[in-house]
């Protein structure tokens, strides 16, 4: 059975009837990312943005796990390599951080794989590497 992911960009049609999953939660997370980007700008390594987000999450009592490790199974056999998501926020949203010139299909596939192995439904893929914060919502 094929798993399909829905990619929603930061612009949404006003005529859409689709209900956004975890709308308020994702709005809060993206807002924290914007706060970091507004202060630090672009050009730092990913680790700097992760550290800054962790400061904001701690300050604002936002539940998160950093570098959350997920096992990967193939035919019910545990594989030796694991996936490590940058953040799991509020126990249900994968937050993947990038600092690059542009998000690409590999970044999207990576986040979708995190969703598959975690059982979570929403992934936020954030890119701090440009003059304006770039983000995508990925829903399984």
N, C-alpha and C positions, 0 to 999 in steps of 0.2 A: 504494500500500500504506500503510495507516494504521499509525503508530507509537503504541504504547500505553506508558504509563508506570505504574509501580506506586508508589503513595505509601504509605509506612509511617510511622505516627506513632510517638512515643516509647514507646507501650505496645503490647506484642505479646502475643497469646494464647499461653499455655503449650502449647496443643495443636497449634500450627502445626508442620508438617513442613518448611516452606520454609527452605532454607539461606540465610542472609544473606550477600550478596556483600560482601567486604572487611570482615567483622565486626570483627576486631581493629583494623584501621586506622581504621575509622569510630569505634570506641569511643575510640581514642586522640585523634582529632581533636575529637570532642564533649567529651571530658574537658578538653582545652585550652580550648575555648570556655567550659566551666563554670568553669574556673579564672579566666578573664578576667572573666566575669560576677560571680563571687563577690567579686572584688576591686573592680571598677569599678561594679558595679550597673547599673541601666538609666538611660536618659535621655541618653546621649552620642550624638553623630553616628556613623554607620557607620564613618567614617574612623578614629575613636579605637579602636574595637574591632579593626579591621584592623591598625592599628599595634601594638596590644598582642599580637594573635595572632602577628604577625611576630616580635616579641621572643621569644615562647615557642618558636616553630618554630626560630628561630636557636639559642636556648639549648639546646634538646633535640635538635638535629641532625635535624630533620624536613625532608625534601626538599619544597620548594614553589616555585611560581612565582606571583608576585602580579601582578594586572591582566593576565592572559594574554589575548592578542588572538587571535581566531579569524576567519578569512575566511568569508564566506557566499557560496555559489554558487546560482545559479538557472539551470537548463537549461545547466549547465556553463559559465556566464558568471559571472565574479567580480563581485559587487556592490560598490558603492563604500563601503557601510557595513559595519562589522564588529561582532562581539560581543566584549565584554571581561569575562571571568569574574574575580571577585574573587580567587580562589585556585584553583590546581590543586595538590593535595597528593599527594605520593608518586607523581607522574606519572600518576595515574589517577582521582582523586576531585575532582570539582568542589565547591568550597566557596563558597557564596553567602551573604553577610552582609547582614542587614537590622537596622534599629533602628526599629521601628514598633509601633503599638498591637496589630496582629494580622497574621499572614500571610494572604494572600489568593490567589485563583486566578491573578492576574497574576504574583505572585512564583513560584508553582509553574510556570506556563507559561514564564517567563523561564529558570528553572533547567533545565527540560526542553529548551528550545531550545539552551542551552549544551551539554547532553549530546549532542544531535543533531549540532551542528556540530563538536564536539570528538572524537566517537567514543568517549567514555568511557561507562561504564555506570552509575556511581553519582554522584548529586549529594546534597550535604548542604545544606539550606536552614536557616539559623540566624537566629533573631530575638532580639536583645539588648534589645528595646524594652519588655519587660515585667518584672515583679518576679521571675519565674521564667523561666529560659532555655527558649525554645521551639525545637524542631527537627523537621525532617521528612527522611526518607530518600526519595529519588526514584531509581527504578531503571528503566533502559530495557532 
